[in-house]
């Protein structure tokens, strides 16, 4: 019997030392002060670009990053902007706003840190935020009060910005007129002949600060008219939407202000499952149509940006910004629905099949088909969809050849002129 000796245990490897600014200075052949100036983006000291490159390459090679706490101690303040997570469900529009804000702050050399808000509210939350010594705080919601603002400022915060519906004493405020949102949406429906208007009021905690003034604004919009407003509490759950849809017919509503797109889509699906007709067609059709039209118009406006007429070029540049937003909005919904459930994917395919034949007529004025096709292909591939090969519809409205759909449209448009043929305009 041969006994095999156990191998000796491996000697513990020496812990790797953390690289310091002195290591970077030695490798780059500069002083520690120069390393500090370069890596902290100090603009007050002129340093040549080759030296800056040498310092950055040395830091990269050693894996060195500046110590944020030490930098804050030297400067007397941090470069951290604290952004507490909102306590309410954030939709795509709000998320895009926050993402853009973070990118802009990053370009100014601020570090944006999101802070969870579970379990702490009001002044208690402000004390927790103050422990991190942020240079600024962007606080969504309405929990923060004047005392909390004072706590943050005493801890070194140079700016406190609230994103709630009301201003807070001592803080800057980014306000949205929520009553105005409700008034505008309801007046839009009223002007289109709707008289029994439902207003969705989300039941989730934290959204009442937005939904309550919107409901007030909706009621103000129809005060003194023959229209009525019905409050529709709704949780963002399929079961709750199904229960609301089941009692929809007795409500006798002819229009809905659905708070936002997420709640609108949830309610539309529940109403369709209940066998109710939705005016305006399927939501998938709406977003596909918006995607096609915004992509087409965006291609035209991008060309006009290079127009020799400076006024026309400036108008086009402004239009590009607006159309880029609409196109992005539609593209995000197309991806969410196309890459969502089997049902949402099916509806997106059907919407593409319905809209695609109209692409040919769009291109008959100015040929931007290659730009539009590339744009649509990027979105459909991200959504797991395929842009259908379509056969253009016969005729062309631009050439005076119309389908049977034009007649009822003209009848409605000419109704007043036919009823009052002697009227002057």
Long-range contacts (C-beta under 8 A, 24 or more apart in sequence): 19-62, 19-63, 19-64, 20-64, 21-64, 21-66, 23-62, 23-64, 24-55, 24-58, 24-59, 24-62, 24-64, 27-58, 27-61, 27-62, 28-54, 28-55, 28-57, 28-58, 29-54, 30-54, 30-55, 35-59, 39-66, 40-66, 40-71, 41-109, 68-111, 72-133, 76-156, 77-133, 77-135, 77-156, 77-158, 78-132, 78-133, 78-134, 78-135, 78-156, 79-109, 79-110, 79-111, 79-135, 80-110, 80-111, 80-112, 80-113, 80-132, 80-133, 80-134, 80-135, 81-105, 81-110, 81-111, 81-112, 81-113, 81-134, 81-135, 81-136, 81-137, 81-138, 82-113, 82-115, 82-129, 82-132, 82-134, 82-136, 82-137, 82-138, 83-112, 83-113, 83-114, 83-115, 83-137, 83-138, 84-114, 84-115, 84-116, 84-117, 84-125, 84-129, 84-137, 84-138, 84-139, 84-140, 85-114, 85-115, 85-116, 85-117, 85-140, 86-117, 86-140, 86-141, 86-206, 87-117, 87-121, 87-140, 87-141, 87-143, 87-205, 87-206, 88-140, 88-141, 88-204, 88-205, 88-206, 88-207, 88-210, 89-202, 89-204, 89-207, 89-236, 89-262, 91-260, 91-261, 91-262, 92-261, 92-329, 92-332, 92-333, 93-260, 93-329, 96-328, 101-138, 110-135, 110-136, 122-148, 123-147, 123-148, 123-151, 126-151, 126-152, 127-151, 130-154, 130-155, 130-157, 131-155, 135-159, 136-160, 136-161, 137-161, 138-163, 139-163, 139-164, 139-171, 140-164, 141-206, 141-209, 142-166, 142-209, 144-168, 144-171, 146-170, 164-209, 165-209, 165-210, 165-213, 178-209, 178-210, 178-213, 178-214, 178-217, 179-213, 179-214, 179-216, 179-217, 179-220, 180-217, 181-214, 181-217, 182-213, 182-214, 182-215, 182-216, 182-217, 182-218, 182-219, 182-220, 182-221, 182-257, 183-217, 183-218, 183-220, 183-221, 184-217, 184-221, 185-214, 185-218, 185-257, 186-217, 186-218, 186-221, 186-222, 186-229, 186-257, 187-221, 189-255, 189-257, 190-221, 190-222, 190-225, 190-227, 192-255, 194-227, 194-254, 194-255, 195-226, 195-227, 195-228, 195-254, 196-227, 196-228, 196-230, 196-251, 196-252, 196-253, 196-254, 196-255, 197-222, 197-227, 197-228, 197-229, 197-230, 197-253, 197-254, 197-255, 197-256, 197-257, 198-229, 198-230, 198-231, 198-232, 198-251, 198-253, 198-255, 198-256, 198-257, 199-229, 199-230, 199-231, 199-232, 199-256, 199-257, 199-259, 200-232, 200-234, 200-256, 200-257, 200-258, 200-259, 200-263, 200-264, 200-267, 201-231, 201-232, 201-233, 201-234, 201-259, 202-234, 202-235, 202-236, 202-259, 202-263, 203-233, 203-234, 203-235, 203-240, 204-235, 204-236, 211-259, 214-257, 214-259, 218-257, 232-256, 234-263, 234-266, 234-267, 236-262, 236-263, 236-266, 238-266, 238-269, 238-270, 241-266, 241-267, 241-269, 241-270, 242-270, 242-273, 242-274, 244-270, 245-270, 245-271, 245-273, 245-274, 245-276, 246-274, 248-274, 248-276, 249-276, 261-333, 282-347, 282-350, 282-351, 283-337, 283-347, 284-337, 284-344, 284-347, 284-348, 284-350, 284-351, 285-347, 285-350, 285-351, 285-354, 285-355, 287-330, 287-333, 287-334, 287-337, 287-351, 288-330, 288-334, 288-348, 288-351, 288-352, 288-354, 288-355, 289-351, 289-355, 290-326, 290-329, 290-330, 291-327, 291-330, 291-331, 291-334, 291-376, 291-379, 292-355, 292-358, 292-359, 292-362, 292-372, 292-376, 294-323, 294-326, 294-327, 294-330, 295-327, 295-372, 295-375, 295-376, 296-362, 296-368, 296-372, 297-323, 298-323, 298-324, 298-327, 298-375, 299-368, 299-371, 299-372, 299-375, 300-366, 300-368, 302-371, 303-366, 303-368, 327-375, 331-379, 331-382, 334-379, 334-380, 334-383, 334-385, 335-379, 335-382, 335-383, 337-383, 338-380, 338-382, 338-383, 338-384, 338-385, 339-382, 339-383, 339-384, 345-384, 345-385, 348-383, 348-385, 349-385, 352-380, 352-385, 352-387, 352-388, 353-388, 356-387, 356-388, 356-390, 357-390, 357-391, 357-392, 357-393, 358-393, 359-390, 359-392, 360-390, 360-392, 360-393, 361-392, 361-393, 361-396, 361-397, 361-398, 364-396, 364-398, 365-398
